[in-house]
Amino acid sequence: MERLRVRELHRRENLRLHAVESIHIQHTVSDNGCRLFARLEPIAVVVRDPHSVRAFDMAGKEISFPSLGALAPELVEVAD
């Protein structure tokens, strides 16, 4: 199972930083027990100031906020 989550990193007066992270969880069950494998990977950083909301990938390249918001609906709250 893979999903995206949004986590607030920093909040100061007129500036907010949010991390968009990919979470991948997989488990297997056998006669020997249960195994859980998990991976947490940063995908993007969202910067919100009074004038705009901008998103950047982990290489620092600006990416489309609406397309990122389509993948992680929680980002709609960031834009408000």
Secondary structure, DSSP 8 states (H G I E B T S, - for coil): -EEEEEEEEEEETTEEEEEEEEEEEEEEEETTEEEEEEEEEEEEEEEE-SS-EEEEETTS-EE-HHHHHHH-TTHHHHH-
